[in-house]
């Protein structure tokens, strides 16, 4: 049973997760249509600009401008450029060369890439729960 005091935050979090999944799922078929008239780099640039702009607005609203300005921007750009930049362009080029289903399957396996980045760059130790998450991501990708 949901605690009445935490109910709005639980509902808000679930709605946010639902909307994120909906946008993620719609991105691949719409990308397929847009790739007919747009170049892969142009489409990726617009997608990233919109995503980063929206996330920055949410971050500023949630934590304030001072927190955003104090964040380690260079590190964020490095991790974001490597982890998301290269991955996004490769997914879009792969979609252009195949169909929207293949990159969707690859994207479903991205949590493993995220864990790898954390282990390498943040020296995170692999614990049983983390390995369990990797296994679940692989099973989800197979389904």
N, C-alpha and C positions, 0 to 999 in steps of 0.2 A: 504494500500500500504506500502511496506517495504521501510524504509529510506535507500538510497544508502550508507550512511556513516556507518550504523549499520548492513548492509546486511551480511558481512562476519561473524560477530559474531552470528547473528541469524541463519545463515545456519550451522555454526559449531555446535552451541548448538543443533539444530534439528537433525543433523547427529549423534551427541553424544547420544542423547536420543534414537534415532532409534537403534543405535548399542547396547545400554544397554538393550533395550527391546528385541532385537533379541537374545542376549546372554542369557537373562533371560528365554526366551521362549524355546530355544534349550536345556537349562540345564536339564529340567525335562525328556524329552525322552532319552537324552544321559545318564542321571543318571540311568534310568531304565536299559539300556543296560549294563552299567558299573557295576551295582549292581549284575549282574549275575556272575561276576568273582571276584569282589572286595568286601571287607567287608565295612560296612557302615562307620566305624571310619577311615579306610584308605582312602576311597574316600573323606570323609569330610576334612581330614587333607590336602590332595593334593589340593582340591578345595580352601580351605581357604588360604593355603600358596601361591598359584598362585594369588588369588584375592588381598590379603594384599600386596604382592610384587609389583604387577602392580599398585595398588593404591598409594603405597609409592613412586614409581617412578614418577607417575603423580603429586603427591603433591610436591615432591622435585623440579620438573621442573617448576611447576606453582608458588610456593611461596619461594623456596630456602631452602637450608639445615638449615640455622639458625632458620627459622620459625618452621621447623619440629622438631628440637632439643629443641626448647623452648616450644613446646606444652605440655600440662599436660598428659603425657603418662600413668600414673597410672589410672587416671579417664577414659581415652580412653579404656584401657584394661578392666576396670571394666564394663563399659557400653557395650563395644563390646563383652566381654565374656558372659555377661548375655543376652543381647539383641540379639546378632547374634549367639553366640556359642551354647547356649541351643536351640534356635529356629532352627538353621541349623541341628543339630543332630536329633532333633525330627522330622523335615520335612523329612530327609533322611530315618530314621527308619520307619516313616509312609509310605513313598514311597515304601520301601522294603516290607512292610506288605500289601500294597494295589496296587495302580497303580499310574502313573505320574499325573493323573488328580486331584486326591484328594489333594496332597500337593500344586499343582498349585493354586487351589481355596483358600486354607489356606493362601498361600503366598500373594494372592491378597488382603487379609484382614489384612496384617501386618501393614499398616499405622495406624490402630487403636492401635496396640501394641506399635508402636513408639510414638504415642501421649500419651499413658498411661505412658510410661517410662519418657517422658518429664514432665508430670504433677507431677509424684511422685518424680523424682530425681532433676529436675530443678525448681520445684515449679511453672511451667507455668500455667497461668490462662486459663480456657476454655472460649474462646470468640465465638461469633456467626459464624465467618468465620471458626474457627477450628471445631466447631460442624458440619458446612456445609460440610467440608472436610471429616469428619467421615461418614456422611450420604452418600456422593458420593462414598466413598470406599466400604461401605456396599452394595450399589446398584450395583457397579461394580462387587463385589464378587458374587452377586446373578445372574448377567447376565452370 
